[in-house]
Amino acid sequence: MSIHAAHAFIQLEIAKMANSAFPAQDRTFIEGMIRMAEQLGQLPYQDAECYREVLAVKAGNRIVRLRAAA
């Protein structure tokens, strides 16, 4: 997998999480993707940290929306 593909897959999964019924499980899966891409050298540390920050915000927003709807 190339660097561009790693970025694309991670961004796609983060975008899909916006409508997820189980954001905590999806966040764990995406964090694993980020960690694997980082360890394989396909994602620089700075990019991985940016994705982790975005992921935390998106997951938090989704959890808040799910709790509000309940």
Secondary structure, 3 states (H helix, E strand, C coil): CCHHHHHHHHHHHHHHHHHCCCHHHHHHHHHHHHHHHHHCCCCCHHHHHHHHHHHHHHHHHHHHHHHHHC
